[in-house]
């Protein structure tokens, strides 16, 4: 019995090669071993051909022998080890040919050559190996003629397999070509459909642009109509109200009780109509963008007190309690707009609350001031809470009886809130009342523009050749500075600043004799004046400004949108991180 090494390798047979006949025997034995161990026919032929080629090339070397072994593993392999004593060894051409067929390991120093063919798993068992050994004994007596026949059979099988592969390749190529034709046709069809869709999208986009243009024109026409009609109505309505007031004056006399009652109705109706006309005019201004906020410090205590007095008893029969909080929070905003917002919300709440309470609370939330109007009225259904912010929309129901209105109050209040940089949010539930929250920015300079010790700047120099602009901005600047010095020529700017040593300079860019760029450069070059903050104002577009020459300016503000908040921030706030910064409106 042949022994098995510790690694599980099973020796099958050893063949000595001395003659050409031995080479034929090696080919036959190698193929038989591969077949017995489960190798496919192609692999059998590859192994037999490689062994035949290498054995014939090494024939004549002393001690040449070949040992076939079954080596376990994943996967197992059939290994043929060729050993010889002396001689030149295999040629490069033989090695290349064998390497194309099987795995070859050549050790020139030890004069060994290993040829391996992978097998399927499960063939390396003790019983299987013994059967292979017995089978190989039967193949030792074959003749050269049988070997030639076997080679011919292998060649025919290889040729047949090659032909079958060629046929299969041809069939696959035909299928691929047919598929390609289908893909090209589908691509062409999809391209045409996509092009047609794109043309439709372009046409639809053009139509939408046209519709948008028409809607803008209609909206502008509506706004112009409101403004014109409101202006035209205001004069006769004022006349009606004025005449009614004269008739009701006790000095006029001559009216009996019934006539006085009728004239009172005329006066009340005229006053209501005048209020509606004013509301229409305000909405028209807001829609057209002609309503500009004028920011200034607001005395909330006075504003809230005025609302409390004017709305006391409004639209109620003593069954609704009105509560308006008192607050002294600092706020920088447009006082007129704020008053209109709160009056609209409170009057709306009082109008549709039959009993219970209406309240206005004020609270600080970070850098914002929050106004909350709450009522216990009829409430608004959820599906109508967005629609009520559309002009002229009113929630229909029994609560409407005896209560006039235009449906403009809430849209107008939201529009004014947005102009002030805030938000207006409504939450409501039918039967439980409504809560409206107005959130406005407190303003960076709200606490700086009117501190307890006086204006933040002791002396301010303004340099501008435009007398009209100086007159316009003068009331704002006097709120920021204890003493205001005006200079009408750029050439006098440096001398004035050197003499007065102001806390800050407000400088126009475009002046006839010496422009703002030159003045700024002159101030920056003087060690005694370079530390004085300079704020530049200009009506020139941002793209025309020379940012490098404005490096010494603390801020650059647009004249067309100049406000107290911007100036207070530029003069009283922290210096910007970059020398050329935008105003609060985002322009540069």
C-alpha positions as CSV (number, residue, x, y, z in Angstrom):
1,X,0.0,0.0,0.0
2,X,1.3,3.5,-0.9
3,X,1.7,5.8,2.1
4,X,-0.1,9.1,2.3
5,X,1.9,12.2,3.5
6,X,0.6,14.3,6.4
7,X,-0.9,17.0,4.2
8,X,-3.2,14.4,2.6
9,X,-1.5,14.2,-0.8
10,X,-2.2,10.8,-2.4
11,X,0.5,9.3,-4.7
12,X,-1.0,7.8,-7.8
13,X,1.7,6.6,-10.1
14,X,5.3,7.3,-11.1
15,X,6.5,7.0,-14.7
16,X,10.1,7.0,-15.9
17,X,10.7,8.7,-19.3
18,X,13.5,7.3,-21.4
19,X,11.9,6.7,-24.8
20,X,9.3,8.3,-27.1
21,X,7.0,5.4,-26.1
22,X,7.2,6.6,-22.5
23,X,6.0,10.0,-23.5
24,X,2.9,8.4,-25.1
25,X,2.4,6.5,-21.9
26,X,2.6,9.7,-19.9
27,X,0.1,11.4,-22.1
28,X,-2.3,8.4,-21.8
29,X,-1.8,8.0,-18.0
30,X,-2.3,11.7,-17.3
31,X,-5.5,11.8,-19.3
32,X,-6.8,8.7,-17.6
33,X,-6.0,10.0,-14.1
34,X,-7.8,13.3,-14.9
35,X,-10.8,11.4,-16.2
36,X,-10.9,9.1,-13.2
37,X,-10.8,12.1,-10.8
38,X,-13.8,13.8,-12.5
39,X,-12.1,16.4,-14.7
40,X,-14.0,17.6,-17.7
41,X,-13.0,16.3,-21.2
42,X,-11.4,19.7,-22.2
43,X,-9.4,19.7,-18.9
44,X,-8.3,16.1,-19.6
45,X,-7.0,17.0,-23.0
46,X,-5.2,20.1,-21.7
47,X,-3.4,18.2,-19.1
48,X,-2.4,15.3,-21.4
49,X,-1.2,17.8,-24.1
50,X,0.9,19.8,-21.6
51,X,2.5,16.6,-20.1
52,X,3.2,15.3,-23.6
53,X,4.8,18.6,-24.7
54,X,7.0,19.0,-21.6
55,X,7.9,15.3,-21.5
56,X,9.0,15.3,-25.1
57,X,11.1,18.5,-24.5
58,X,12.8,17.0,-21.5
59,X,13.4,13.6,-23.0
60,X,17.0,12.6,-22.9
61,X,17.6,14.2,-19.4
62,X,19.1,11.7,-16.9
63,X,16.8,10.4,-14.3
64,X,13.7,11.9,-15.9
65,X,10.5,10.8,-14.2
66,X,7.0,12.0,-13.6
67,X,4.9,11.5,-10.4
68,X,1.1,11.9,-10.5
69,X,-0.5,12.8,-7.1
70,X,-4.0,13.8,-6.0
71,X,-3.7,16.9,-3.7
72,X,-6.7,17.9,-1.4
73,X,-7.8,21.5,-1.1
74,X,-10.4,23.9,-2.2
75,X,-10.5,23.0,-4.9
76,X,-8.5,19.7,-5.1
77,X,-5.9,19.4,-7.9
78,X,-4.2,16.7,-9.9
79,X,-0.4,17.4,-9.8
80,X,2.3,16.0,-12.1
81,X,5.8,16.6,-10.8
82,X,8.6,16.2,-13.4
83,X,12.1,15.7,-12.0
84,X,15.5,15.2,-13.8
85,X,19.1,14.9,-12.9
86,X,21.0,16.9,-15.5
87,X,20.3,18.5,-18.8
88,X,19.2,21.9,-20.2
89,X,15.7,21.7,-18.9
90,X,12.5,22.6,-20.7
91,X,12.7,25.3,-23.4
92,X,10.9,28.7,-23.2
93,X,8.5,27.8,-26.0
94,X,7.4,24.5,-24.3
95,X,6.9,26.4,-21.0
96,X,4.8,29.1,-22.7
97,X,2.7,26.5,-24.5
98,X,2.1,24.4,-21.4
99,X,1.3,27.5,-19.3
100,X,-1.5,28.4,-21.7
101,X,-3.1,25.0,-20.9
102,X,-2.5,24.3,-17.2
103,X,-0.8,25.9,-14.2
104,X,3.0,25.4,-14.4
105,X,5.6,26.0,-11.6
106,X,9.2,25.7,-12.7
107,X,12.1,25.5,-10.3
108,X,15.3,25.6,-12.5
109,X,17.7,25.2,-9.6
110,X,16.1,22.1,-8.2
111,X,15.4,20.8,-11.7
112,X,11.7,20.3,-10.9
113,X,8.6,21.2,-12.9
114,X,5.1,21.0,-11.4
115,X,1.9,20.8,-13.6
116,X,-1.5,21.2,-11.9
117,X,-5.1,20.7,-13.1
118,X,-8.0,21.7,-10.9
119,X,-10.6,19.1,-10.0
120,X,-14.2,19.2,-8.8
121,X,-14.7,18.9,-5.0
122,X,-15.5,15.5,-3.4
123,X,-13.2,13.4,-5.6
124,X,-10.3,13.1,-3.2
125,X,-11.3,10.1,-1.0
126,X,-9.3,7.0,0.0
127,X,-11.6,4.7,-2.0
128,X,-11.6,7.1,-5.0
129,X,-7.8,7.3,-5.0
130,X,-7.4,3.5,-4.9
131,X,-9.8,3.1,-7.8
132,X,-7.7,5.6,-9.8
133,X,-4.5,3.6,-9.0
134,X,-6.2,0.4,-10.2
135,X,-7.4,2.1,-13.4
136,X,-4.0,3.5,-14.2
137,X,-2.5,0.0,-14.1
138,X,-4.9,-1.0,-16.9
139,X,-3.6,1.9,-19.1
140,X,0.1,0.9,-19.0
141,X,-0.2,-1.7,-21.8
142,X,-1.8,0.5,-24.5
143,X,-0.1,0.7,-27.9
144,X,1.2,3.6,-29.9
145,X,-1.7,3.1,-32.4
146,X,-4.2,3.4,-29.6
147,X,-2.5,6.6,-28.4
148,X,-2.7,8.1,-31.9
149,X,-6.3,7.1,-32.2
150,X,-7.0,8.8,-28.8
151,X,-5.2,12.0,-29.9
152,X,-7.2,12.0,-33.1
153,X,-10.4,11.6,-31.1
154,X,-9.4,14.4,-28.8
155,X,-8.6,16.6,-31.8
156,X,-12.0,15.9,-33.4
157,X,-13.7,16.6,-30.2
158,X,-11.8,19.9,-29.8
159,X,-12.7,20.9,-33.4
160,X,-16.3,20.0,-32.9
161,X,-16.4,22.0,-29.7
162,X,-14.7,24.9,-31.4
163,X,-17.3,24.8,-34.3
164,X,-20.1,24.7,-31.8
165,X,-18.7,27.7,-30.0
166,X,-18.3,29.6,-33.3
167,X,-22.0,28.8,-34.1
168,X,-23.0,29.9,-30.6
169,X,-21.0,33.1,-31.0
170,X,-22.5,33.8,-34.4
171,X,-26.0,33.3,-33.0
172,X,-25.3,35.6,-30.1
173,X,-23.9,38.2,-32.4
174,X,-27.0,38.1,-34.5
175,X,-29.2,38.5,-31.4
176,X,-27.0,41.4,-30.2
177,X,-27.3,43.1,-33.5
178,X,-31.0,42.7,-33.5
179,X,-31.1,44.0,-30.0
180,X,-29.0,47.0,-31.0
181,X,-31.3,47.8,-33.9
182,X,-34.2,47.7,-31.4
183,X,-32.4,49.9,-29.0
184,X,-31.5,52.4,-31.7
185,X,-35.1,52.5,-32.9
186,X,-36.4,53.0,-29.3
187,X,-33.8,55.7,-28.7
188,X,-34.9,57.5,-31.9
189,X,-38.5,57.2,-30.9
190,X,-37.8,58.4,-27.4
191,X,-35.7,61.3,-28.7
192,X,-38.6,62.4,-31.0
193,X,-41.0,62.2,-28.1
194,X,-38.7,64.1,-25.8
195,X,-38.2,66.8,-28.5
196,X,-41.9,67.1,-28.9
197,X,-42.4,67.3,-25.1
198,X,-39.7,70.0,-24.9
199,X,-41.4,72.0,-27.6
200,X,-44.7,71.7,-25.6
201,X,-42.9,72.8,-22.4
202,X,-41.4,75.8,-24.2
203,X,-44.8,76.7,-25.5
204,X,-46.4,76.2,-22.1
205,X,-43.7,78.3,-20.5
206,X,-44.2,81.1,-23.0
207,X,-47.9,80.9,-22.3
208,X,-47.4,81.0,-18.5
209,X,-45.1,84.0,-19.0
210,X,-47.8,85.8,-21.0
211,X,-50.4,84.9,-18.4
212,X,-48.1,86.1,-15.6
213,X,-47.6,89.4,-17.5
214,X,-51.3,89.8,-17.9
215,X,-51.9,89.1,-14.2
216,X,-49.2,91.7,-13.3
217,X,-50.9,94.2,-15.6
218,X,-54.3,93.4,-14.1
219,X,-52.9,93.7,-10.5
220,X,-51.3,97.0,-11.4
221,X,-54.5,98.2,-13.0
222,X,-56.5,97.1,-9.9
223,X,-54.1,99.0,-7.7
224,X,-54.3,102.1,-9.8
225,X,-58.1,101.9,-9.9
226,X,-58.2,101.6,-6.1
227,X,-55.9,104.5,-5.7
228,X,-57.7,106.7,-8.2
229,X,-61.2,105.8,-7.0
230,X,-60.2,106.3,-3.4
231,X,-58.8,109.7,-4.1
232,X,-61.9,110.7,-6.1
233,X,-64.3,109.4,-3.4
234,X,-62.4,111.0,-0.5
235,X,-63.3,114.6,-1.4
236,X,-67.1,114.2,-1.7
237,X,-67.2,111.9,1.3
238,X,-65.3,114.5,3.3
239,X,-67.8,117.1,2.1
240,X,-70.7,115.0,3.2
241,X,-69.2,114.3,6.6
242,X,-68.3,118.0,7.1
243,X,-71.8,119.2,6.1
244,X,-73.4,116.7,8.4
245,X,-71.2,117.9,11.3
246,X,-72.2,121.5,10.6
247,X,-75.9,120.6,10.6
248,X,-75.5,118.8,13.9
249,X,-73.7,121.8,15.4
250,X,-76.0,123.4,18.1
251,X,-75.1,126.8,16.8
252,X,-76.7,126.0,13.4
253,X,-80.1,125.3,15.0
254,X,-83.3,124.8,13.0
255,X,-83.4,120.9,13.2
256,X,-86.1,119.0,15.0
257,X,-85.3,115.7,16.7
258,X,-86.2,113.5,13.7
259,X,-84.1,115.6,11.4
260,X,-81.2,115.5,13.9
261,X,-81.5,111.7,14.0
262,X,-81.4,111.4,10.3
263,X,-78.4,113.8,9.9
264,X,-76.7,111.7,12.6
265,X,-77.2,108.6,10.5
266,X,-75.8,110.5,7.5
267,X,-72.8,111.5,9.5
268,X,-72.2,108.0,10.9
269,X,-72.5,106.5,7.4
270,X,-70.2,109.1,5.9
271,X,-67.6,108.4,8.6
272,X,-67.8,104.7,7.9
273,X,-67.5,105.3,4.2
274,X,-64.5,107.6,4.7
275,X,-62.8,104.9,6.9
276,X,-63.4,102.3,4.1
277,X,-62.0,104.7,1.5
278,X,-58.9,105.4,3.6
279,X,-58.5,101.7,4.1
280,X,-58.7,101.1,0.3
281,X,-56.2,103.8,-0.3
282,X,-53.7,102.4,2.2
283,X,-54.0,98.9,0.7
284,X,-53.5,100.4,-2.8
285,X,-50.3,102.1,-1.5
286,X,-49.1,98.9,0.1
287,X,-49.8,96.9,-3.1
288,X,-48.0,99.3,-5.3
289,X,-44.9,99.4,-3.1
290,X,-45.3,103.2,-2.4
291,X,-45.7,102.6,1.3
292,X,-42.3,103.0,2.9
293,X,-41.7,102.5,6.6
294,X,-40.0,105.3,8.5
295,X,-38.2,103.7,11.5
296,X,-37.9,105.6,14.7
297,X,-37.9,104.8,18.4
298,X,-41.5,104.1,19.5
299,X,-43.0,104.9,22.9
300,X,-45.0,101.7,23.4
301,X,-46.6,102.9,26.6
302,X,-48.2,105.9,24.6
303,X,-49.2,103.7,21.7
304,X,-50.9,101.1,23.8
305,X,-52.6,103.8,25.9
306,X,-54.0,105.4,22.8
307,X,-55.3,102.1,21.5
308,X,-56.9,101.4,24.9
309,X,-58.7,104.7,24.9
310,X,-59.9,104.8,21.2
311,X,-61.2,101.2,21.2
312,X,-62.9,101.2,24.6
313,X,-66.5,100.3,24.0
314,X,-65.9,99.8,20.2
315,X,-68.5,97.5,18.7
316,X,-69.6,96.0,22.1
317,X,-72.5,96.3,24.4
318,X,-70.6,96.0,27.6
319,X,-70.4,92.2,27.3
320,X,-66.8,92.1,26.1
321,X,-63.9,93.1,28.2
322,X,-61.0,94.7,26.4
323,X,-57.5,94.3,28.0
324,X,-54.5,96.1,26.5
325,X,-51.2,95.5,28.3
326,X,-48.7,98.2,29.3
327,X,-45.1,97.9,28.1
328,X,-42.0,100.0,28.0
329,X,-40.0,97.7,25.8
330,X,-37.5,99.5,23.4
331,X,-38.7,99.2,19.8
332,X,-37.4,100.8,16.6
333,X,-40.1,100.7,14.0
334,X,-42.7,102.8,12.1
335,X,-45.2,103.9,14.8
336,X,-48.0,104.8,12.4
337,X,-47.8,101.3,10.7
338,X,-47.6,99.6,14.1
339,X,-50.7,101.5,15.3
340,X,-52.7,100.5,12.2
341,X,-51.7,96.9,12.6
342,X,-52.8,96.6,16.2
343,X,-55.9,98.7,15.7
344,X,-57.0,96.5,12.8
345,X,-56.4,93.3,14.8
346,X,-58.2,94.6,17.9
347,X,-61.2,96.1,16.1
348,X,-61.6,92.9,14.1
349,X,-61.5,90.9,17.3
350,X,-64.0,93.2,19.0
351,X,-66.3,93.2,16.0
352,X,-66.7,89.4,16.0
353,X,-66.7,88.7,19.8
354,X,-70.2,88.9,21.3
355,X,-69.2,88.1,24.9
356,X,-66.0,87.2,26.7
357,X,-62.7,89.1,26.3
358,X,-60.3,90.6,23.9
359,X,-56.7,91.1,25.0
360,X,-53.4,92.5,23.7
361,X,-50.2,91.2,25.3
362,X,-46.6,92.4,24.6
363,X,-43.5,90.4,25.3
364,X,-39.8,90.4,24.4
365,X,-38.4,87.4,22.6
366,X,-34.7,87.8,22.0
367,X,-34.2,90.6,19.5
368,X,-37.9,90.7,18.6
369,X,-41.0,92.2,20.2
370,X,-44.1,90.0,20.1
371,X,-47.7,91.4,20.1
372,X,-50.4,88.8,20.7
373,X,-54.1,89.6,20.2
374,X,-56.5,87.0,21.7
375,X,-60.3,86.9,21.6
376,X,-63.1,84.5,22.6
377,X,-65.1,85.1,19.5
378,X,-66.7,82.8,16.9
379,X,-63.3,81.5,15.6
380,X,-62.4,80.7,12.0
381,X,-62.6,77.3,10.3
382,X,-59.2,75.8,9.4
383,X,-60.0,75.5,5.7
384,X,-60.6,79.3,5.6
385,X,-57.6,80.5,7.7
386,X,-55.5,81.1,4.6
387,X,-58.3,82.6,2.5
388,X,-59.0,85.4,5.0
389,X,-55.6,87.0,4.1
390,X,-57.0,87.5,0.5
391,X,-58.4,91.0,-0.3
392,X,-62.2,91.2,0.2
393,X,-62.6,87.7,1.5
394,X,-64.9,87.3,4.5
395,X,-66.0,84.2,6.5
396,X,-69.7,83.8,6.0
397,X,-72.1,83.0,8.8
398,X,-74.6,84.4,11.3
399,X,-71.9,86.4,13.0
400,X,-71.8,88.7,9.9
401,X,-75.3,90.1,10.5
402,X,-75.1,93.8,11.5
403,X,-71.3,94.0,11.1
404,X,-69.9,95.8,8.1
405,X,-66.5,95.3,6.7
406,X,-64.5,95.1,3.5
407,X,-62.4,92.1,4.1
408,X,-59.2,94.2,3.9
409,X,-58.2,94.4,7.5
410,X,-56.2,91.2,7.9
411,X,-54.5,91.4,4.4
412,X,-53.6,95.0,5.2
413,X,-52.2,94.1,8.6
414,X,-50.1,91.3,7.3
415,X,-48.7,93.5,4.4
416,X,-47.7,96.2,6.9
417,X,-46.1,93.6,9.2
418,X,-44.0,92.3,6.3
419,X,-43.0,95.9,5.4
420,X,-41.7,96.2,8.9
421,X,-39.7,93.0,8.6
422,X,-41.9,90.9,10.8
423,X,-44.4,88.1,10.6
424,X,-48.1,87.7,11.3
425,X,-49.5,84.3,12.2
426,X,-53.1,83.4,12.9
427,X,-54.4,80.3,14.8
428,X,-58.1,79.7,15.4
429,X,-60.7,77.1,16.2
430,X,-64.5,77.6,15.7
431,X,-66.2,78.3,19.0
432,X,-62.9,78.8,20.9
433,X,-61.7,82.1,19.5
434,X,-58.7,83.4,17.6
435,X,-55.1,84.2,18.4
436,X,-53.0,86.5,16.1
437,X,-49.3,86.9,16.8
438,X,-47.3,89.7,15.3
439,X,-43.5,89.4,15.6
440,X,-41.4,92.5,14.9
441,X,-37.7,93.0,15.1
442,X,-36.8,95.3,18.0
443,X,-34.1,97.0,15.9
444,X,-30.4,97.0,16.6
445,X,-30.3,100.6,17.6
446,X,-33.6,100.6,19.5
447,X,-31.7,101.0,22.8
448,X,-28.9,103.1,21.3
449,X,-30.7,105.9,19.5
450,X,-32.2,107.5,22.6
451,X,-30.2,106.5,25.7
452,X,-30.8,108.1,29.0
453,X,-27.6,110.2,28.7
454,X,-28.7,111.7,25.3
455,X,-27.7,111.1,21.7
456,X,-25.0,108.5,21.0
457,X,-22.8,111.1,19.1
458,X,-21.7,114.4,20.6
459,X,-20.7,115.9,17.2
460,X,-21.5,114.7,13.7
461,X,-20.2,116.3,10.5
462,X,-22.1,115.7,7.3
463,X,-20.5,116.5,3.9
464,X,-22.9,116.8,0.9
465,X,-23.3,119.4,-1.8
466,X,-27.1,118.6,-2.1
467,X,-29.0,121.0,0.0
468,X,-32.3,119.1,-0.5
469,X,-30.7,115.9,0.8
470,X,-29.2,117.7,3.8
471,X,-32.6,119.1,4.7
472,X,-34.3,115.7,4.3
473,X,-31.9,113.8,6.5
474,X,-31.4,116.6,9.1
475,X,-34.3,115.5,11.4
476,X,-32.9,112.0,11.5
477,X,-29.3,113.1,12.2
478,X,-30.4,115.4,15.0
479,X,-31.7,112.3,16.8
480,X,-28.3,110.7,16.6
481,X,-26.0,113.7,17.4
482,X,-26.0,116.4,20.0
483,X,-24.5,118.8,17.5
484,X,-24.8,118.6,13.7
485,X,-22.3,120.4,11.4
486,X,-23.1,120.6,7.7
487,X,-20.5,121.1,5.0
488,X,-21.6,121.8,1.4
489,X,-18.2,121.3,-0.3
490,X,-15.8,118.4,-0.4
491,X,-12.8,120.8,-0.3
492,X,-13.8,122.1,3.1
493,X,-14.3,118.6,4.6
494,X,-10.8,117.9,6.0
495,X,-10.4,121.3,7.5
496,X,-13.8,121.1,9.2
497,X,-13.1,117.7,10.6
498,X,-9.6,118.7,11.7
499,X,-11.1,121.8,13.5
500,X,-14.2,120.1,15.1
501,X,-12.8,116.6,15.8
502,X,-16.3,115.0,15.5
503,X,-17.3,111.6,16.7
504,X,-18.2,110.5,13.1
505,X,-18.5,111.8,9.5
506,X,-21.4,111.2,7.0
507,X,-19.9,111.6,3.5
508,X,-21.5,111.9,0.1
509,X,-19.5,110.3,-2.8
510,X,-20.3,112.5,-5.8
511,X,-19.5,116.2,-5.3
512,X,-18.4,118.7,-8.0
513,X,-15.2,120.2,-6.6
514,X,-13.7,117.3,-4.6
515,X,-15.5,113.9,-4.6
516,X,-16.0,111.6,-1.6
517,X,-13.2,109.3,-2.7
518,X,-10.7,112.1,-2.4
519,X,-12.0,113.3,0.9
520,X,-11.9,109.7,2.3
521,X,-8.3,109.3,1.1
522,X,-7.3,112.6,2.7
523,X,-8.9,111.7,6.0
524,X,-7.3,108.2,6.0
525,X,-3.8,109.7,5.3
526,X,-3.9,112.1,8.3
527,X,-2.8,110.2,11.5
528,X,-4.9,112.6,13.6
529,X,-8.1,112.0,11.6
530,X,-7.8,108.4,10.4
531,X,-9.5,107.0,13.5
532,X,-12.7,109.0,13.0
533,X,-15.5,106.6,11.6
534,X,-16.7,107.6,8.2
535,X,-20.1,106.4,6.8
536,X,-20.5,106.9,3.0
537,X,-23.9,107.6,1.5
538,X,-24.5,107.5,-2.3
539,X,-27.3,107.2,-4.9
540,X,-24.9,105.5,-7.4
541,X,-25.6,101.8,-8.3
542,X,-23.5,99.3,-6.4
543,X,-21.7,98.0,-9.5
544,X,-20.2,101.4,-10.2
545,X,-18.5,101.8,-6.8
546,X,-14.8,101.4,-6.4
547,X,-14.6,99.0,-3.4
548,X,-10.8,99.4,-3.0
549,X,-11.0,103.2,-2.6
550,X,-13.8,102.8,-0.1
551,X,-11.6,100.6,2.2
552,X,-11.5,103.3,4.9
553,X,-15.3,103.6,5.1
554,X,-17.1,102.0,8.0
555,X,-20.2,101.4,5.9
556,X,-21.6,102.4,2.5
557,X,-25.4,103.1,2.5
558,X,-27.9,103.7,-0.3
559,X,-29.5,107.2,-0.2
560,X,-32.7,105.8,-1.7
561,X,-33.3,103.5,1.3
562,X,-31.6,105.4,4.0
563,X,-33.3,105.1,7.4
564,X,-32.7,105.9,11.1
565,X,-32.1,102.2,11.8
566,X,-29.3,102.0,9.2
567,X,-27.6,105.2,10.4
568,X,-27.9,104.3,14.1
569,X,-26.4,100.8,13.3
570,X,-23.6,102.3,11.3
571,X,-22.7,105.0,13.8
572,X,-23.5,103.2,17.1
573,X,-23.0,99.5,16.3
574,X,-19.8,97.5,16.2
575,X,-17.6,98.2,13.2
576,X,-18.1,95.8,10.4
577,X,-15.6,93.0,9.9
578,X,-14.9,94.1,6.3
579,X,-14.2,97.7,5.4
580,X,-16.8,97.8,2.6
581,X,-20.1,96.6,3.9
582,X,-23.7,96.7,2.7
583,X,-26.5,98.6,4.3
584,X,-29.3,96.8,6.1
585,X,-31.2,96.6,2.9
586,X,-28.6,94.3,1.4
587,X,-27.2,96.6,-1.2
588,X,-23.4,97.2,-1.6
